[in-house]
Amino acid sequence: MKKLSSSICILLWLIGLLSPAAVAQMIQISNVEELYSAVNDPANTGASLVLAPGTYMLSATDSKGAARPNGGRIELQMDMSMVGVEGDRDSVVINASGLPLSSFPPTVNGVVTGPNAAVRMGLGHNALEWLTVRDAVNGGANIDTGLQAFDPGTAFIRVAHVATTGGARGLNILNFGPQTSGQTIEADIVDCYFFSNNIALAEGIRIGNFQGAQGSTVNVRMNGNLSWGQQMGRSIVNNRAQNSMISVISSGNRFYDNGFGTFVFGGLSANGTRADGNTIDFEAHGDQFLENTAASQFDHGGLIVVGAENDSPTAGGGSNNTVNVRLWGCRMSGNALHDLYGVGARSNFLANGDPSLSQDNHVTIEIKGAGNGNGRWQPVEQFADSLPGPPDYGNSVTVID
């Protein structure tokens, strides 16, 4: 019987501990044709694409007029990552301004994937780091997680040191549609810039379960990001979802110069479709919501928290939604209308929303730490169990300060 030396055994043990990303094949990319060739080659599953400095102009057809796969979108394969120049997010720019509307279908291979983005993730472990993605003027976002609809397993997403601008949204992290029911997304968003995404609804980052998702989960950790110059800095919402869950742990992020900084909607009903039994846990440490006074089609303010929002005139509404918010050392000041706003359930009077359709929704807000307004500044706050009301239909807001 042969015996291995102890040093060889230790080496083999260490290799076994390495993650797939740590031992991934590295492919050097220097132009857009090489990028398309690498990202669309099935043999490159699990590879790390390392992009040289430059601007990569996306297009629906190649130089010979032949249609590109996926309409010219960049769709990361299973366990694939893409990285630019470490320390300089501006050196590598993926520009999607040349992609037409036809490059962003809401249905791909018979699967509804929702608002479609220029760069798509959601298969296994995907990552984007140290680059800029911009100007998907005809898409639903510059970046999204829409590929998870094709994989029943948990999607693990990392977006770090990335800038995204010039689209309808910077980043979508969504379980979208019934086909994502029961699915989970785990996302880490670190040191990113979301700015001047000013097309249509104009959102920096959107997190949620959408349009028929049931029993779905999104867990997001955000650290050290900036979001500015949009109607909505960040939205966290169960939009027409059922019995779904969102957890966001947010630390050291700053939302400023938007129409509003962040909204958290436990359940959003629209187009006659209900949102029931959902939960959002939002925990923020040292986040800042400052000077959000820009134009917005929707709410205005710093942090907006609503248990159930009904924008439907008849058959909509939402019940039994729960939002738990915990704020440690967060700063809120200079925002339009209110810095902190909390409502158990709200019906849009402009849509003739019936408040009786939304019952037993609960919001709890805990405010702790030096940023709670007990010092030199005092946030403008508004809280209500139900709007319009009374009656409150069992909806409630509890504030612990």
PyMOL commands that set and color helices and strands:
alter all, ss='L'
color gray80, all
select helices_A, chain A and resi 6-17+32-39+42-44+69-72+101-103+146-150+178-180+349-351+355-357
alter helices_A, ss='H'
color red, helices_A
select strands_A, chain A and resi 26-29+48-51+54-57+74-75+81-83+92-95+107-108+111-112+117-120+125-134+141-144+155-165+169-176+184-190+193-195+203-210+217-223+226-228+232-239+245-251+254-256+260-269+279-285+288-290+301-310+322-328+331-333+340-347+362-368+381-387+396-400
alter strands_A, ss='S'
color yellow, strands_A
deselect
rebuild
show_as cartoon
